[in-house]
Amino acid sequence: MKPEQLISIRRDLHQIPELGFQEHKTQQYLLEYISTLPKDHLEVQTWKTGILVRVAGTHASKTIAYRADMDALPIQEDTDYAFQSIHEGYMHACGHDFHMTIALGALTRLAHEPAEQTALFLFQPAEEGPGGALPMLESEEMKQWWPDMVFALHIAPDLPVGTISSREGLLFANTSELFIDFHGKGGHAAYPHFTKDMVLAASQFTVQAQQIVARNVDPLDSAVVTIGKITGGFVQNVIAEHARLEGTLRSFQANTMDLLKERIEALANGIEISQGCSISIDYGSNYYQVKNSKAYIQPLQDIVETAGYTFKEAKPAMTGEDFGYMLRDIPGFMFWLGVHSPYGLHHSRLQPEEEALQVGVDVVTNTIRNMTV
Ligand SMILES: CC(=O)N[C@@H](CCC[C@H](N)C(=O)O)C(=O)O
């Protein structure tokens, strides 16, 4: 596939961002493209809004899978792209348009000239939430085509184009979503003594929660407590009866995640007493850490350098990925693909450089062709 065609596919996908398990247009677009490929070695199955494509190997004893996530984020795009999102309030702000385009590029090459081993392309819904990897792993379709190895990439705005980065062992953190509802008593702004103000309770909780990492987590360990959204109240002169916090917890150690949740609950109990309110906590979806199998990182470096690109040792990151569940059950790895953007992941102005698409296609194809499983 020519670079212009990769860019054109990426721009098409960029325009139709959809949330987890709602990737209907995206699925349709991908299926239409896949239907144009030579069919001799190809088998296709759909699973929910996802797709599995198998390319039979020429002398296959193993199956190597590449996973591309499909969903977008509820972010209003603020780039000056001519091909901006046409879905108001939604954006591919985490690079999944890149991940899917790279999958189509590698799939195209292999459909025309299959590798020795069988390749499996997993277009997976709902990575940002509620998590598609675990139910996809448990699906009949996946059991039927279970791979011997699985890998994935994620765009890295802070790395230059042409650089690939990964590491042996832990790459991404354990995560838990966090949704907290505060229920009190609303009333007139001029009569606070007759109310239980939930804007105040939620604000106190937000500030106190920042002490957890500072004062409860071992300074030699690492964790994150982020509240990304606060809602509450209706109008400026009414005390709010209800408020809601939405956030996420991150840790490298599984038992540190238990500690974070314990402390969140203890703070909530304290605020229930001090503010005379009731608080309910929901941990939403939880993702398992991304831990790379050691055996594949040196061969990945060799593949990257042979293709003329640069390999850089990565540090573990507090990002989360439901791909961790795939690596829990199947040997494999994940790597960062440099895309150089002045704005980072989950930013409304994320602008990854499209030259990186070709790099991604080369590394994914060469991994399927050359990695010993
Ligand atoms: C790569 C990346 O940015 N992944 C997301 C995964 C989100 C998991 C879940 N919705 C949560 O917020 O905990 C990330 O935010 O790291």
The ligand as a MOL file (V3000), in Angstrom:
LIG
                    3D

  0  0  0     0  0            999 V3000
M  V30 BEGIN CTAB
M  V30 COUNTS 16 15 0 0 0
M  V30 BEGIN ATOM
M  V30 1 C -3.3050 4.0350 26.4310 0
M  V30 2 C -4.3530 4.7200 27.2360 0
M  V30 3 O -4.3740 5.9370 27.2990 0
M  V30 4 N -5.2490 3.9430 27.8520 0
M  V30 5 C -6.2490 4.4490 28.7160 0
M  V30 6 C -7.0340 3.2820 29.2950 0
M  V30 7 C -8.2130 3.7440 30.1210 0
M  V30 8 C -8.6780 2.7460 31.1250 0
M  V30 9 C -9.8630 3.2040 31.9260 0
M  V30 10 N -10.8910 3.8560 31.1880 0
M  V30 11 C -9.3870 4.1100 33.0630 0
M  V30 12 O -9.4790 5.3360 32.9300 0
M  V30 13 O -8.9400 3.6020 34.0930 0
M  V30 14 C -5.6190 5.2570 29.8430 0
M  V30 15 O -6.2700 6.1930 30.3310 0
M  V30 16 O -4.4780 4.9690 30.2720 0
M  V30 END ATOM
M  V30 BEGIN BOND
M  V30 1 1 1 2
M  V30 2 2 2 3
M  V30 3 1 2 4
M  V30 4 1 4 5
M  V30 5 1 5 6
M  V30 6 1 5 14
M  V30 7 1 6 7
M  V30 8 1 7 8
M  V30 9 1 8 9
M  V30 10 1 9 10
M  V30 11 1 9 11
M  V30 12 2 11 12
M  V30 13 1 11 13
M  V30 14 2 14 15
M  V30 15 1 14 16
M  V30 END BOND
M  V30 END CTAB
M  END
